[in-house]
Amino acid sequence: MLSVMTAPAPAPAAEVPGISPDRPVYAESDYGQRTYGWASLRALRTGKYLYVKAPRQELYDQSSDPDAKHDLSTASTAVTTTLAAQLDAFRQKTSASREAPKSTVDPEAQQKLAALGYVATSSSPARPGSKDMGADPKDKIEIANLIHRTYLLIDDQRFEEAVPLLQKLIEKESATPLAYAQLGQCLVALKQYPQAVPVLRKAVELRPGHDASALSIS
């Protein structure tokens, strides 16, 4: 897509030389996988079809269903299989084999930031195919909405209201380190330090390659 990104004018695709308005477009998101352990999402839009690669794959005919409300993946298996193969082929051709640069952040500071949900740790490399594992994000809409509500409450410093929501979230998603980190943050803000300590330690324990001793709470 470099030719699209470097086009000198924001003209419609049909008016840009060498660019077809039907050119395939690829997209992906690892946010759910990195933050909550859910599966990554990948999509390919080509022609009239939108294909979404997920634990339960999806296919939409955007010429008749622009809002993507009617999944055709089980009814149009040949199209689904073809687009899945095209998406995989594109990823194989564009995947980088080089190792990512090492972080220059102080290890102790990075661990503390990770415990609070601000950064993802890189101390445990992802296993091949691990991004395709985990829950399907579309099955976690209720959880995502609950997380969003806690963000808003914490931003407004309404910590007492956020605490029961985070406790409910932990009941539903007990292996989500961000929920423990957010709950610990609220308890600290409410000066409930004895309750905050085990919660924050749990947040650290759930992080890949954790070192609970890196989090010091006084």
MONORJO-V791795 format. One line per field, one symbol per residue. ss: DSSP state (~ for helix, > for strand, _ for the rest). phi: phi as a letter, one per 40 degrees, with the letter a starting at -180 (. if undefined). burial: b if it has 16 or more other ideal C-beta (glycine too) atoms within 10 Angstrom, else e. Layout:
ss=???
phi=???
burial=???
//
This chain:
ss=_~~~~_______~~~_________>>>>>_~~~~~~____>>>>>>__>>>>>____>>>>_______________~~~~~~~~~~~~~~~~~~____________~~~~~~~~~______________~~~____~~~~~~~~~~~~~~~~~~~___~~~~~~~~~~~~~~____~~~~~~~~~~~~~___~~~~~~~~~~~~~______~~~____
phi=.cccccccbccddcccdgbccccdbbaaabdccccbgcccbbabbagcbbbbcadbcbabcccbbccfbbcbcccbcccdcccccccccccccbccccccdccbcddcccccccccgcbccbcbcccdgcccchccdccbccccccccccdcccdcgcccccdcccccccccbcbcccccccccccccccgccdccdccccccccccdgcadccbbbb
burial=eeeeeeeeeeeeeeebeebeeeeeeeeeeeebbeebbbbbbbbbbbeebbbbbbeebbbbbeeeeeeeeebbbeeeeebbeebbeebeeeeeeeeeeeeeeeeeeeeeebbbbbbbbebebeeeeeeeeebeebbebeebeebeebbeebeebbeeeebeebbebbeebbeebeebbbbbbbbbbbbbeeeeeeebbebbbbbbebbeebeeebbeee
//
